[in-house]
Amino acid sequence: MIDNFSIALTHGLLLIAVWRLIHRPDLDIEDPPEPDAEPRGFFAPESKPDA
């Protein structure tokens, strides 16, 4: 039979982990990506294959 204490302990530890992750100062801070040296994609000029 599953003990109520073990369920409460594991859920409590998960709650502490989530609480600490949510309150990290660097959670929403991200450096912008560096621009490509040569653009690729739909609006890039046609490139010739390296034959």
mmCIF file of the N, C-alpha and C atoms, coordinates in Angstrom:
data_MODEL
# 
_entry.id   MODEL 
# 
loop_
_atom_site.group_PDB 
_atom_site.id 
_atom_site.type_symbol 
_atom_site.label_atom_id 
_atom_site.label_alt_id 
_atom_site.label_comp_id 
_atom_site.label_asym_id 
_atom_site.label_entity_id 
_atom_site.label_seq_id 
_atom_site.pdbx_PDB_ins_code 
_atom_site.Cartn_x 
_atom_site.Cartn_y 
_atom_site.Cartn_z 
_atom_site.occupancy 
_atom_site.B_iso_or_equiv 
_atom_site.pdbx_formal_charge 
_atom_site.auth_seq_id 
_atom_site.auth_comp_id 
_atom_site.auth_asym_id 
_atom_site.auth_atom_id 
_atom_site.pdbx_PDB_model_num 
ATOM 1   N N  . MET A 1 1  ? 0.840  -1.173 0.000   1.00 0.00 ? 1  MET A N  1 
ATOM 2   C CA . MET A 1 1  ? 0.000  0.000  0.000   1.00 0.00 ? 1  MET A CA 1 
ATOM 3   C C  . MET A 1 1  ? 0.898  1.253  0.000   1.00 0.00 ? 1  MET A C  1 
ATOM 4   N N  . ILE A 1 2  ? 0.483  2.265  -0.759  1.00 0.00 ? 2  ILE A N  1 
ATOM 5   C CA . ILE A 1 2  ? 1.274  3.488  -0.871  1.00 0.00 ? 2  ILE A CA 1 
ATOM 6   C C  . ILE A 1 2  ? 1.021  4.357  0.352   1.00 0.00 ? 2  ILE A C  1 
ATOM 7   N N  . ASP A 1 3  ? 2.104  4.809  0.913   1.00 0.00 ? 3  ASP A N  1 
ATOM 8   C CA . ASP A 1 3  ? 2.030  5.620  2.118   1.00 0.00 ? 3  ASP A CA 1 
ATOM 9   C C  . ASP A 1 3  ? 1.757  7.083  1.751   1.00 0.00 ? 3  ASP A C  1 
ATOM 10  N N  . ASN A 1 4  ? 0.885  7.732  2.478   1.00 0.00 ? 4  ASN A N  1 
ATOM 11  C CA . ASN A 1 4  ? 0.566  9.146  2.225   1.00 0.00 ? 4  ASN A CA 1 
ATOM 12  C C  . ASN A 1 4  ? 1.776  10.045 2.426   1.00 0.00 ? 4  ASN A C  1 
ATOM 13  N N  . PHE A 1 5  ? 2.663  9.657  3.349   1.00 0.00 ? 5  PHE A N  1 
ATOM 14  C CA . PHE A 1 5  ? 3.856  10.463 3.594   1.00 0.00 ? 5  PHE A CA 1 
ATOM 15  C C  . PHE A 1 5  ? 4.748  10.485 2.358   1.00 0.00 ? 5  PHE A C  1 
ATOM 16  N N  . SER A 1 6  ? 4.911  9.362  1.691   1.00 0.00 ? 6  SER A N  1 
ATOM 17  C CA . SER A 1 6  ? 5.783  9.331  0.510   1.00 0.00 ? 6  SER A CA 1 
ATOM 18  C C  . SER A 1 6  ? 5.192  10.159 -0.625  1.00 0.00 ? 6  SER A C  1 
ATOM 19  N N  . ILE A 1 7  ? 3.896  10.145 -0.780  1.00 0.00 ? 7  ILE A N  1 
ATOM 20  C CA . ILE A 1 7  ? 3.254  10.972 -1.810  1.00 0.00 ? 7  ILE A CA 1 
ATOM 21  C C  . ILE A 1 7  ? 3.417  12.454 -1.471  1.00 0.00 ? 7  ILE A C  1 
ATOM 22  N N  . ALA A 1 8  ? 3.207  12.817 -0.233  1.00 0.00 ? 8  ALA A N  1 
ATOM 23  C CA . ALA A 1 8  ? 3.361  14.217 0.181   1.00 0.00 ? 8  ALA A CA 1 
ATOM 24  C C  . ALA A 1 8  ? 4.805  14.670 0.045   1.00 0.00 ? 8  ALA A C  1 
ATOM 25  N N  . LEU A 1 9  ? 5.748  13.801 0.382   1.00 0.00 ? 9  LEU A N  1 
ATOM 26  C CA . LEU A 1 9  ? 7.172  14.157 0.292   1.00 0.00 ? 9  LEU A CA 1 
ATOM 27  C C  . LEU A 1 9  ? 7.574  14.404 -1.154  1.00 0.00 ? 9  LEU A C  1 
ATOM 28  N N  . THR A 1 10 ? 7.214  13.513 -2.056  1.00 0.00 ? 10 THR A N  1 
ATOM 29  C CA . THR A 1 10 ? 7.622  13.684 -3.452  1.00 0.00 ? 10 THR A CA 1 
ATOM 30  C C  . THR A 1 10 ? 6.946  14.899 -4.082  1.00 0.00 ? 10 THR A C  1 
ATOM 31  N N  . HIS A 1 11 ? 5.675  15.113 -3.787  1.00 0.00 ? 11 HIS A N  1 
ATOM 32  C CA . HIS A 1 11 ? 4.993  16.285 -4.338  1.00 0.00 ? 11 HIS A CA 1 
ATOM 33  C C  . HIS A 1 11 ? 5.553  17.575 -3.739  1.00 0.00 ? 11 HIS A C  1 
ATOM 34  N N  . GLY A 1 12 ? 5.912  17.536 -2.487  1.00 0.00 ? 12 GLY A N  1 
ATOM 35  C CA . GLY A 1 12 ? 6.529  18.702 -1.857  1.00 0.00 ? 12 GLY A CA 1 
ATOM 36  C C  . GLY A 1 12 ? 7.876  19.033 -2.479  1.00 0.00 ? 12 GLY A C  1 
ATOM 37  N N  . LEU A 1 13 ? 8.681  18.013 -2.762  1.00 0.00 ? 13 LEU A N  1 
ATOM 38  C CA . LEU A 1 13 ? 9.983  18.247 -3.386  1.00 0.00 ? 13 LEU A CA 1 
ATOM 39  C C  . LEU A 1 13 ? 9.822  18.776 -4.812  1.00 0.00 ? 13 LEU A C  1 
ATOM 40  N N  . LEU A 1 14 ? 8.843  18.259 -5.536  1.00 0.00 ? 14 LEU A N  1 
ATOM 41  C CA . LEU A 1 14 ? 8.573  18.785 -6.873  1.00 0.00 ? 14 LEU A CA 1 
ATOM 42  C C  . LEU A 1 14 ? 8.111  20.242 -6.809  1.00 0.00 ? 14 LEU A C  1 
ATOM 43  N N  . LEU A 1 15 ? 7.297  20.561 -5.834  1.00 0.00 ? 15 LEU A N  1 
ATOM 44  C CA . LEU A 1 15 ? 6.833  21.935 -5.661  1.00 0.00 ? 15 LEU A CA 1 
ATOM 45  C C  . LEU A 1 15 ? 7.999  22.876 -5.364  1.00 0.00 ? 15 LEU A C  1 
ATOM 46  N N  . ILE A 1 16 ? 8.930  22.444 -4.519  1.00 0.00 ? 16 ILE A N  1 
ATOM 47  C CA . ILE A 1 16 ? 10.110 23.264 -4.213  1.00 0.00 ? 16 ILE A CA 1 
ATOM 48  C C  . ILE A 1 16 ? 10.960 23.461 -5.463  1.00 0.00 ? 16 ILE A C  1 
ATOM 49  N N  . ALA A 1 17 ? 11.144 22.404 -6.252  1.00 0.00 ? 17 ALA A N  1 
ATOM 50  C CA . ALA A 1 17 ? 11.943 22.511 -7.476  1.00 0.00 ? 17 ALA A CA 1 
ATOM 51  C C  . ALA A 1 17 ? 11.306 23.479 -8.470  1.00 0.00 ? 17 ALA A C  1 
ATOM 52  N N  . VAL A 1 18 ? 9.996  23.388 -8.657  1.00 0.00 ? 18 VAL A N  1 
ATOM 53  C CA . VAL A 1 18 ? 9.300  24.289 -9.576  1.00 0.00 ? 18 VAL A CA 1 
ATOM 54  C C  . VAL A 1 18 ? 9.361  25.717 -9.060  1.00 0.00 ? 18 VAL A C  1 
ATOM 55  N N  . TRP A 1 19 ? 9.192  25.901 -7.776  1.00 0.00 ? 19 TRP A N  1 
ATOM 56  C CA . TRP A 1 19 ? 9.239  27.240 -7.183  1.00 0.00 ? 19 TRP A CA 1 
ATOM 57  C C  . TRP A 1 19 ? 10.605 27.883 -7.414  1.00 0.00 ? 19 TRP A C  1 
ATOM 58  N N  . ARG A 1 20 ? 11.677 27.103 -7.239  1.00 0.00 ? 20 ARG A N  1 
ATOM 59  C CA . ARG A 1 20 ? 13.024 27.637 -7.444  1.00 0.00 ? 20 ARG A CA 1 
ATOM 60  C C  . ARG A 1 20 ? 13.283 27.932 -8.912  1.00 0.00 ? 20 ARG A C  1 
ATOM 61  N N  . LEU A 1 21 ? 12.756 27.106 -9.812  1.00 0.00 ? 21 LEU A N  1 
ATOM 62  C CA . LEU A 1 21 ? 12.954 27.357 -11.232 1.00 0.00 ? 21 LEU A CA 1 
ATOM 63  C C  . LEU A 1 21 ? 12.202 28.596 -11.697 1.00 0.00 ? 21 LEU A C  1 
ATOM 64  N N  . ILE A 1 22 ? 10.994 28.785 -11.205 1.00 0.00 ? 22 ILE A N  1 
ATOM 65  C CA . ILE A 1 22 ? 10.192 29.943 -11.614 1.00 0.00 ? 22 ILE A CA 1 
ATOM 66  C C  . ILE A 1 22 ? 10.842 31.252 -11.166 1.00 0.00 ? 22 ILE A C  1 
ATOM 67  N N  . HIS A 1 23 ? 11.481 31.256 -10.026 1.00 0.00 ? 23 HIS A N  1 
ATOM 68  C CA . HIS A 1 23 ? 12.032 32.489 -9.477  1.00 0.00 ? 23 HIS A CA 1 
ATOM 69  C C  . HIS A 1 23 ? 13.497 32.723 -9.835  1.00 0.00 ? 23 HIS A C  1 
ATOM 70  N N  . ARG A 1 24 ? 14.009 32.022 -10.845 1.00 0.00 ? 24 ARG A N  1 
ATOM 71  C CA . ARG A 1 24 ? 15.375 32.277 -11.304 1.00 0.00 ? 24 ARG A CA 1 
ATOM 72  C C  . ARG A 1 24 ? 15.405 33.601 -12.045 1.00 0.00 ? 24 ARG A C  1 
ATOM 73  N N  . PRO A 1 25 ? 16.418 34.448 -11.804 1.00 0.00 ? 25 PRO A N  1 
ATOM 74  C CA . PRO A 1 25 ? 16.462 35.739 -12.488 1.00 0.00 ? 25 PRO A CA 1 
ATOM 75  C C  . PRO A 1 25 ? 16.792 35.610 -13.980 1.00 0.00 ? 25 PRO A C  1 
ATOM 76  N N  . ASP A 1 26 ? 17.485 34.563 -14.384 1.00 0.00 ? 26 ASP A N  1 
ATOM 77  C CA . ASP A 1 26 ? 17.890 34.430 -15.777 1.00 0.00 ? 26 ASP A CA 1 
ATOM 78  C C  . ASP A 1 26 ? 16.926 33.579 -16.596 1.00 0.00 ? 26 ASP A C  1 
ATOM 79  N N  . LEU A 1 27 ? 15.736 33.327 -16.089 1.00 0.00 ? 27 LEU A N  1 
ATOM 80  C CA . LEU A 1 27 ? 14.800 32.448 -16.778 1.00 0.00 ? 27 LEU A CA 1 
ATOM 81  C C  . LEU A 1 27 ? 14.304 33.059 -18.081 1.00 0.00 ? 27 LEU A C  1 
ATOM 82  N N  . ASP A 1 28 ? 14.014 34.358 -18.092 1.00 0.00 ? 28 ASP A N  1 
ATOM 83  C CA . ASP A 1 28 ? 13.456 35.006 -19.276 1.00 0.00 ? 28 ASP A CA 1 
ATOM 84  C C  . ASP A 1 28 ? 14.457 35.865 -20.023 1.00 0.00 ? 28 ASP A C  1 
ATOM 85  N N  . ILE A 1 29 ? 15.729 35.785 -19.681 1.00 0.00 ? 29 ILE A N  1 
ATOM 86  C CA . ILE A 1 29 ? 16.744 36.600 -20.337 1.00 0.00 ? 29 ILE A CA 1 
ATOM 87  C C  . ILE A 1 29 ? 17.499 35.722 -21.333 1.00 0.00 ? 29 ILE A C  1 
ATOM 88  N N  . GLU A 1 30 ? 17.511 36.167 -22.578 1.00 0.00 ? 30 GLU A N  1 
ATOM 89  C CA . GLU A 1 30 ? 18.206 35.423 -23.610 1.00 0.00 ? 30 GLU A CA 1 
ATOM 90  C C  . GLU A 1 30 ? 18.871 36.404 -24.555 1.00 0.00 ? 30 GLU A C  1 
ATOM 91  N N  . ASP A 1 31 ? 20.125 36.133 -24.917 1.00 0.00 ? 31 ASP A N  1 
ATOM 92  C CA . ASP A 1 31 ? 20.834 36.989 -25.844 1.00 0.00 ? 31 ASP A CA 1 
ATOM 93  C C  . ASP A 1 31 ? 20.233 36.821 -27.240 1.00 0.00 ? 31 ASP A C  1 
ATOM 94  N N  . PRO A 1 32 ? 20.159 37.916 -27.998 1.00 0.00 ? 32 PRO A N  1 
ATOM 95  C CA . PRO A 1 32 ? 19.620 37.792 -29.353 1.00 0.00 ? 32 PRO A CA 1 
ATOM 96  C C  . PRO A 1 32 ? 20.574 36.990 -30.229 1.00 0.00 ? 32 PRO A C  1 
ATOM 97  N N  . PRO A 1 33 ? 20.057 36.287 -31.216 1.00 0.00 ? 33 PRO A N  1 
ATOM 98  C CA . PRO A 1 33 ? 20.933 35.498 -32.088 1.00 0.00 ? 33 PRO A CA 1 
ATOM 99  C C  . PRO A 1 33 ? 21.774 36.408 -32.976 1.00 0.00 ? 33 PRO A C  1 
ATOM 100 N N  . GLU A 1 34 ? 22.961 35.903 -33.330 1.00 0.00 ? 34 GLU A N  1 
ATOM 101 C CA . GLU A 1 34 ? 23.833 36.665 -34.213 1.00 0.00 ? 34 GLU A CA 1 
ATOM 102 C C  . GLU A 1 34 ? 23.305 36.550 -35.643 1.00 0.00 ? 34 GLU A C  1 
ATOM 103 N N  . PRO A 1 35 ? 23.396 37.638 -36.405 1.00 0.00 ? 35 PRO A N  1 
ATOM 104 C CA . PRO A 1 35 ? 22.909 37.554 -37.788 1.00 0.00 ? 35 PRO A CA 1 
ATOM 105 C C  . PRO A 1 35 ? 23.800 36.632 -38.611 1.00 0.00 ? 35 PRO A C  1 
ATOM 106 N N  . ASP A 1 36 ? 23.203 35.994 -39.617 1.00 0.00 ? 36 ASP A N  1 
ATOM 107 C CA . ASP A 1 36 ? 23.957 35.103 -40.488 1.00 0.00 ? 36 ASP A CA 1 
ATOM 108 C C  . ASP A 1 36 ? 24.908 35.912 -41.360 1.00 0.00 ? 36 ASP A C  1 
ATOM 109 N N  . ALA A 1 37 ? 26.079 35.337 -41.636 1.00 0.00 ? 37 ALA A N  1 
ATOM 110 C CA . ALA A 1 37 ? 27.031 35.999 -42.523 1.00 0.00 ? 37 ALA A CA 1 
ATOM 111 C C  . ALA A 1 37 ? 26.469 36.046 -43.932 1.00 0.00 ? 37 ALA A C  1 
ATOM 112 N N  . GLU A 1 38 ? 25.840 34.968 -44.360 1.00 0.00 ? 38 GLU A N  1 
ATOM 113 C CA . GLU A 1 38 ? 25.192 34.917 -45.670 1.00 0.00 ? 38 GLU A CA 1 
ATOM 114 C C  . GLU A 1 38 ? 23.770 34.434 -45.449 1.00 0.00 ? 38 GLU A C  1 
ATOM 115 N N  . PRO A 1 39 ? 22.790 35.263 -45.773 1.00 0.00 ? 39 PRO A N  1 
ATOM 116 C CA . PRO A 1 39 ? 21.402 34.860 -45.488 1.00 0.00 ? 39 PRO A CA 1 
ATOM 117 C C  . PRO A 1 39 ? 20.979 33.653 -46.317 1.00 0.00 ? 39 PRO A C  1 
ATOM 118 N N  . ARG A 1 40 ? 20.186 32.790 -45.694 1.00 0.00 ? 40 ARG A N  1 
ATOM 119 C CA . ARG A 1 40 ? 19.622 31.631 -46.369 1.00 0.00 ? 40 ARG A CA 1 
ATOM 120 C C  . ARG A 1 40 ? 18.144 31.593 -46.063 1.00 0.00 ? 40 ARG A C  1 
ATOM 121 N N  . GLY A 1 41 ? 17.368 31.059 -46.975 1.00 0.00 ? 41 GLY A N  1 
ATOM 122 C CA . GLY A 1 41 ? 15.943 30.967 -46.741 1.00 0.00 ? 41 GLY A CA 1 
ATOM 123 C C  . GLY A 1 41 ? 15.157 31.421 -47.947 1.00 0.00 ? 41 GLY A C  1 
ATOM 124 N N  . PHE A 1 42 ? 13.913 31.801 -47.740 1.00 0.00 ? 42 PHE A N  1 
ATOM 125 C CA . PHE A 1 42 ? 13.023 32.158 -48.832 1.00 0.00 ? 42 PHE A CA 1 
ATOM 126 C C  . PHE A 1 42 ? 13.438 33.444 -49.534 1.00 0.00 ? 42 PHE A C  1 
ATOM 127 N N  . PHE A 1 43 ? 13.945 34.411 -48.787 1.00 0.00 ? 43 PHE A N  1 
ATOM 128 C CA . PHE A 1 43 ? 14.244 35.710 -49.369 1.00 0.00 ? 43 PHE A CA 1 
ATOM 129 C C  . PHE A 1 43 ? 15.716 35.891 -49.709 1.00 0.00 ? 43 PHE A C  1 
ATOM 130 N N  . ALA A 1 44 ? 16.515 34.861 -49.596 1.00 0.00 ? 44 ALA A N  1 
ATOM 131 C CA . ALA A 1 44 ? 17.927 34.945 -49.927 1.00 0.00 ? 44 ALA A CA 1 
ATOM 132 C C  . ALA A 1 44 ? 18.105 34.780 -51.432 1.00 0.00 ? 44 ALA A C  1 
ATOM 133 N N  . PRO A 1 45 ? 19.137 35.383 -51.972 1.00 0.00 ? 45 PRO A N  1 
ATOM 134 C CA . PRO A 1 45 ? 19.389 35.201 -53.413 1.00 0.00 ? 45 PRO A CA 1 
ATOM 135 C C  . PRO A 1 45 ? 19.752 33.745 -53.700 1.00 0.00 ? 45 PRO A C  1 
ATOM 136 N N  . GLU A 1 46 ? 19.502 33.343 -54.937 1.00 0.00 ? 46 GLU A N  1 
ATOM 137 C CA . GLU A 1 46 ? 19.792 31.948 -55.335 1.00 0.00 ? 46 GLU A CA 1 
ATOM 138 C C  . GLU A 1 46 ? 21.300 31.711 -55.216 1.00 0.00 ? 46 GLU A C  1 
ATOM 139 N N  . SER A 1 47 ? 21.660 30.632 -54.603 1.00 0.00 ? 47 SER A N  1 
ATOM 140 C CA . SER A 1 47 ? 23.075 30.288 -54.478 1.00 0.00 ? 47 SER A CA 1 
ATOM 141 C C  . SER A 1 47 ? 23.389 29.140 -55.428 1.00 0.00 ? 47 SER A C  1 
ATOM 142 N N  . LYS A 1 48 ? 24.589 29.164 -55.970 1.00 0.00 ? 48 LYS A N  1 
ATOM 143 C CA . LYS A 1 48 ? 24.996 28.121 -56.901 1.00 0.00 ? 48 LYS A CA 1 
ATOM 144 C C  . LYS A 1 48 ? 25.649 26.988 -56.122 1.00 0.00 ? 48 LYS A C  1 
ATOM 145 N N  . PRO A 1 49 ? 25.388 25.737 -56.489 1.00 0.00 ? 49 PRO A N  1 
ATOM 146 C CA . PRO A 1 49 ? 25.996 24.615 -55.775 1.00 0.00 ? 49 PRO A CA 1 
ATOM 147 C C  . PRO A 1 49 ? 27.501 24.573 -55.997 1.00 0.00 ? 49 PRO A C  1 
ATOM 148 N N  . ASP A 1 50 ? 28.211 24.077 -55.013 1.00 0.00 ? 50 ASP A N  1 
ATOM 149 C CA . ASP A 1 50 ? 29.667 23.938 -55.099 1.00 0.00 ? 50 ASP A CA 1 
ATOM 150 C C  . ASP A 1 50 ? 29.988 22.699 -55.910 1.00 0.00 ? 50 ASP A C  1 
ATOM 151 N N  . ALA A 1 51 ? 30.109 22.847 -57.188 1.00 0.00 ? 51 ALA A N  1 
ATOM 152 C CA . ALA A 1 51 ? 30.377 21.687 -58.053 1.00 0.00 ? 51 ALA A CA 1 
ATOM 153 C C  . ALA A 1 51 ? 31.832 21.524 -58.114 1.00 0.00 ? 51 ALA A C  1 
# 
